[in-house]
Amino acid sequence: MRDRCMLLRRARVPCEMEAMDERAMWEGISTAPYERALELAVIEGNRVHPLIFACRRTPSGWVNDTTRERVVVHPTHWRPWPSKD
């Protein structure tokens, strides 16, 4: 884990990103698909934080996947929301 954290630092990604990388690789937000449950990550200050709820990209912006309420967020990364299997 220490080596991975060092690699993340070299890539100018805070070590907190390590905790986010347990299931699937994160993708750049520009490649996020529309109309699909996604886990989003945002950068706040110098830290990367995954959102705790699924979001969905729509033509008019991001919405909470469950409530369909608009989410004002500027995500930087995405990955598929984990299935309930």
TORPA-4810 file (N, C-alpha, C, O; in nm, 3 decimals):
<nodes>
NODE_1_0.084_-0.119_0.000_0.000_0.000_0.000_0.088_0.125_0.000_0.055_0.224_-0.065_M
NODE_2_0.197_0.121_0.072_0.284_0.238_0.077_0.336_0.274_-0.061_0.340_0.392_-0.097_R
NODE_3_0.375_0.173_-0.141_0.424_0.199_-0.276_0.316_0.262_-0.363_0.344_0.353_-0.440_D
NODE_4_0.192_0.213_-0.351_0.083_0.271_-0.430_0.059_0.416_-0.390_0.035_0.501_-0.476_R
NODE_5_0.066_0.444_-0.260_0.047_0.580_-0.213_0.157_0.671_-0.269_0.129_0.785_-0.307_C
NODE_6_0.280_0.622_-0.273_0.389_0.701_-0.329_0.366_0.728_-0.477_0.393_0.838_-0.524_M
NODE_7_0.316_0.629_-0.550_0.286_0.650_-0.692_0.178_0.755_-0.711_0.186_0.838_-0.801_L
NODE_8_0.076_0.750_-0.625_-0.031_0.849_-0.634_0.024_0.989_-0.608_-0.015_1.084_-0.675_L
NODE_9_0.112_1.001_-0.511_0.172_1.132_-0.483_0.252_1.183_-0.601_0.246_1.302_-0.634_R
NODE_10_0.326_1.094_-0.666_0.403_1.134_-0.784_0.311_1.183_-0.896_0.349_1.271_-0.974_R
NODE_11_0.192_1.127_-0.903_0.096_1.169_-1.005_0.015_1.289_-0.959_-0.081_1.331_-1.024_A
NODE_12_0.055_1.345_-0.845_-0.013_1.462_-0.787_-0.156_1.432_-0.746_-0.242_1.520_-0.751_R
NODE_13_-0.181_1.309_-0.706_-0.311_1.269_-0.653_-0.292_1.243_-0.505_-0.204_1.166_-0.468_V
NODE_14_-0.372_1.306_-0.418_-0.354_1.284_-0.274_-0.369_1.137_-0.238_-0.438_1.061_-0.305_P
NODE_15_-0.303_1.098_-0.131_-0.306_0.959_-0.087_-0.447_0.913_-0.052_-0.474_0.792_-0.056_C
NODE_16_-0.537_1.002_-0.019_-0.675_0.964_0.012_-0.738_0.891_-0.106_-0.831_0.813_-0.087_E
NODE_17_-0.690_0.915_-0.227_-0.741_0.847_-0.346_-0.721_0.697_-0.333_-0.799_0.619_-0.389_M
NODE_18_-0.619_0.656_-0.259_-0.591_0.514_-0.239_-0.713_0.443_-0.182_-0.747_0.333_-0.227_E
NODE_19_-0.779_0.502_-0.085_-0.895_0.439_-0.023_-1.010_0.424_-0.121_-1.094_0.336_-0.105_A
NODE_20_-1.014_0.508_-0.222_-1.122_0.502_-0.320_-1.098_0.393_-0.423_-1.191_0.355_-0.495_M
NODE_21_-0.978_0.340_-0.433_-0.941_0.256_-0.544_-0.950_0.106_-0.512_-0.872_0.027_-0.566_D
NODE_22_-1.043_0.066_-0.425_-1.051_-0.071_-0.382_-1.126_-0.161_-0.479_-1.090_-0.279_-0.490_E
NODE_23_-1.227_-0.114_-0.550_-1.311_-0.199_-0.633_-1.278_-0.190_-0.781_-1.249_-0.291_-0.845_R
NODE_24_-1.282_-0.072_-0.835_-1.266_-0.054_-0.979_-1.184_0.071_-1.005_-1.174_0.160_-0.920_A
NODE_25_-1.125_0.076_-1.121_-1.047_0.193_-1.159_-1.138_0.314_-1.179_-1.251_0.302_-1.227_M
NODE_26_-1.089_0.429_-1.140_-1.162_0.553_-1.162_-1.134_0.602_-1.302_-1.023_0.587_-1.353_W
NODE_27_-1.235_0.660_-1.364_-1.226_0.715_-1.499_-1.239_0.866_-1.492_-1.299_0.919_-1.398_E
NODE_28_-1.184_0.935_-1.590_-1.200_1.081_-1.598_-1.345_1.116_-1.621_-1.416_1.045_-1.692_G
NODE_29_-1.389_1.225_-1.563_-1.532_1.261_-1.566_-1.583_1.286_-1.708_-1.703_1.269_-1.733_I
NODE_30_-1.497_1.325_-1.800_-1.543_1.351_-1.936_-1.594_1.225_-2.006_-1.664_1.234_-2.107_S
NODE_31_-1.559_1.108_-1.954_-1.603_0.983_-2.016_-1.725_0.922_-1.946_-1.768_0.813_-1.982_T
NODE_32_-1.781_0.992_-1.848_-1.894_0.938_-1.772_-2.014_0.915_-1.863_-2.053_1.004_-1.939_A
NODE_33_-2.073_0.796_-1.857_-2.191_0.768_-1.940_-2.316_0.838_-1.886_-2.323_0.873_-1.768_P
NODE_34_-2.411_0.856_-1.972_-2.540_0.914_-1.933_-2.634_0.803_-1.886_-2.621_0.687_-1.925_Y
NODE_35_-2.729_0.843_-1.800_-2.839_0.756_-1.758_-2.794_0.621_-1.703_-2.844_0.515_-1.742_E
NODE_36_-2.696_0.627_-1.611_-2.645_0.506_-1.546_-2.600_0.542_-1.405_-2.544_0.649_-1.384_R
NODE_37_-2.624_0.455_-1.308_-2.584_0.480_-1.169_-2.431_0.480_-1.160_-2.366_0.382_-1.198_A
NODE_38_-2.376_0.590_-1.108_-2.231_0.606_-1.100_-2.190_0.651_-0.961_-2.265_0.719_-0.892_L
NODE_39_-2.070_0.613_-0.922_-2.007_0.668_-0.804_-1.919_0.782_-0.853_-1.838_0.764_-0.944_E
NODE_40_-1.934_0.899_-0.792_-1.856_1.015_-0.832_-1.756_1.051_-0.724_-1.775_1.022_-0.606_L
NODE_41_-1.649_1.113_-0.766_-1.550_1.166_-0.673_-1.529_1.314_-0.705_-1.531_1.355_-0.821_A
NODE_42_-1.508_1.392_-0.601_-1.483_1.535_-0.617_-1.354_1.571_-0.543_-1.316_1.505_-0.446_V
NODE_43_-1.288_1.676_-0.590_-1.171_1.727_-0.521_-1.216_1.849_-0.442_-1.274_1.943_-0.497_I
NODE_44_-1.188_1.846_-0.312_-1.220_1.958_-0.224_-1.092_1.997_-0.153_-1.036_1.919_-0.076_E
NODE_45_-1.046_2.116_-0.180_-0.915_2.155_-0.129_-0.809_2.072_-0.200_-0.799_2.077_-0.323_G
NODE_46_-0.733_1.996_-0.125_-0.633_1.909_-0.189_-0.664_1.762_-0.163_-0.575_1.677_-0.169_N
NODE_47_-0.790_1.731_-0.134_-0.832_1.594_-0.106_-0.938_1.547_-0.205_-1.018_1.625_-0.255_R
NODE_48_-0.935_1.418_-0.232_-1.033_1.356_-0.320_-1.134_1.282_-0.234_-1.097_1.204_-0.147_V
NODE_49_-1.263_1.307_-0.259_-1.370_1.247_-0.180_-1.473_1.179_-0.271_-1.524_1.243_-0.363_H
NODE_50_-1.503_1.050_-0.247_-1.614_0.988_-0.320_-1.746_1.031_-0.257_-1.755_1.046_-0.135_P
NODE_51_-1.849_1.051_-0.339_-1.981_1.081_-0.285_-2.039_0.953_-0.225_-2.005_0.843_-0.269_L
NODE_52_-2.126_0.966_-0.126_-2.179_0.849_-0.056_-2.309_0.798_-0.116_-2.369_0.704_-0.063_I
NODE_53_-2.354_0.859_-0.224_-2.476_0.814_-0.291_-2.452_0.808_-0.441_-2.365_0.877_-0.495_F
NODE_54_-2.529_0.725_-0.507_-2.515_0.711_-0.652_-2.571_0.834_-0.723_-2.670_0.893_-0.680_A
NODE_55_-2.506_0.870_-0.831_-2.551_0.982_-0.914_-2.574_0.933_-1.055_-2.526_0.826_-1.095_C
NODE_56_-2.647_1.012_-1.129_-2.678_0.979_-1.268_-2.654_1.104_-1.352_-2.698_1.213_-1.316_R
NODE_57_-2.583_1.088_-1.462_-2.558_1.200_-1.553_-2.677_1.212_-1.648_-2.718_1.114_-1.710_R
NODE_58_-2.730_1.331_-1.657_-2.841_1.358_-1.749_-2.800_1.472_-1.840_-2.701_1.540_-1.812_T
NODE_59_-2.873_1.495_-1.948_-2.838_1.607_-2.036_-2.838_1.743_-1.964_-2.770_1.836_-2.008_P
NODE_60_-2.914_1.754_-1.854_-2.918_1.882_-1.783_-2.827_1.886_-1.660_-2.828_1.985_-1.587_S
NODE_61_-2.749_1.780_-1.636_-2.656_1.781_-1.523_-2.667_1.654_-1.440_-2.726_1.555_-1.483_G
NODE_62_-2.611_1.658_-1.321_-2.608_1.542_-1.231_-2.729_1.540_-1.140_-2.772_1.644_-1.090_W
NODE_63_-2.784_1.420_-1.118_-2.895_1.402_-1.026_-2.865_1.285_-0.933_-2.787_1.196_-0.967_V
NODE_64_-2.927_1.288_-0.815_-2.920_1.176_-0.723_-2.994_1.059_-0.788_-3.108_1.075_-0.831_N
NODE_65_-2.931_0.944_-0.796_-2.990_0.830_-0.867_-3.119_0.782_-0.801_-3.206_0.730_-0.870_D
NODE_66_-3.132_0.796_-0.670_-3.251_0.749_-0.599_-3.364_0.850_-0.600_-3.478_0.816_-0.632_T
NODE_67_-3.333_0.976_-0.566_-3.437_1.078_-0.551_-3.464_1.158_-0.677_-3.567_1.223_-0.690_T
NODE_68_-3.370_1.152_-0.771_-3.375_1.231_-0.896_-3.365_1.381_-0.872_-3.395_1.461_-0.961_R
NODE_69_-3.322_1.420_-0.751_-3.300_1.562_-0.722_-3.169_1.605_-0.784_-3.073_1.528_-0.789_E
NODE_70_-3.164_1.729_-0.832_-3.043_1.783_-0.892_-2.933_1.789_-0.788_-2.957_1.827_-0.673_R
NODE_71_-2.812_1.752_-0.827_-2.695_1.757_-0.739_-2.598_1.858_-0.800_-2.549_1.840_-0.911_V
NODE_72_-2.570_1.964_-0.725_-2.475_2.065_-0.772_-2.337_2.019_-0.728_-2.298_2.035_-0.612_V
NODE_73_-2.264_1.962_-0.822_-2.134_1.905_-0.793_-2.045_1.918_-0.915_-2.094_1.920_-1.028_V
NODE_74_-1.916_1.927_-0.892_-1.819_1.934_-1.001_-1.726_1.813_-0.987_-1.612_1.827_-0.941_H
NODE_75_-1.774_1.695_-1.027_-1.694_1.575_-1.009_-1.572_1.573_-1.101_-1.569_1.636_-1.206_P
NODE_76_-1.472_1.497_-1.058_-1.349_1.483_-1.135_-1.330_1.341_-1.185_-1.260_1.319_-1.284_T
NODE_77_-1.392_1.243_-1.118_-1.376_1.103_-1.152_-1.509_1.029_-1.137_-1.600_1.076_-1.069_H
NODE_78_-1.519_0.914_-1.200_-1.638_0.830_-1.185_-1.599_0.683_-1.198_-1.492_0.649_-1.251_W
NODE_79_-1.687_0.597_-1.149_-1.680_0.453_-1.172_-1.820_0.398_-1.151_-1.904_0.465_-1.091_R
NODE_80_-1.847_0.278_-1.199_-1.982_0.223_-1.181_-2.018_0.212_-1.033_-1.934_0.178_-0.949_P
NODE_81_-2.143_0.242_-1.003_-2.191_0.225_-0.866_-2.197_0.074_-0.840_-2.243_-0.001_-0.926_W
NODE_82_-2.151_0.029_-0.723_-2.150_-0.116_-0.698_-2.292_-0.175_-0.699_-2.386_-0.116_-0.646_P
NODE_83_-2.304_-0.290_-0.760_-2.434_-0.357_-0.763_-2.465_-0.413_-0.625_-2.376_-0.427_-0.541_S
NODE_84_-2.591_-0.445_-0.601_-2.635_-0.494_-0.469_-2.624_-0.645_-0.458_-2.688_-0.705_-0.372_K
NODE_85_-2.544_-0.707_-0.543_-2.529_-0.854_-0.539_-2.471_-0.903_-0.410_-2.453_-1.023_-0.392_D
</nodes>
